[in-house]
Amino acid sequence: MKRIRIRQIRSGIGKPVDQKRTLKALGLGRLNRTIEHNATPQIIGMVRKVAHLVVVEEI
């Protein structure tokens, strides 16, 4: 299964609550924090929801 590396580049301050919860569910919450996940449909959907706050790269 493909893996993706997600790095938060923008703050969740002032964003809707559902986007803040999505960041937390992905394991993010601070700027420049990096996390790796398997590229499942659920994770891809979460990343799309906060795409303006994160940078994604395939591993």
PyMOL commands that set and color helices and strands:
alter all, ss='L'
color gray80, all
select helices_A, chain A and resi 17-26+41-49
alter helices_A, ss='H'
color red, helices_A
select strands_A, chain A and resi 3-8+34-38+54-58
alter strands_A, ss='S'
color yellow, strands_A
deselect
rebuild
show_as cartoon
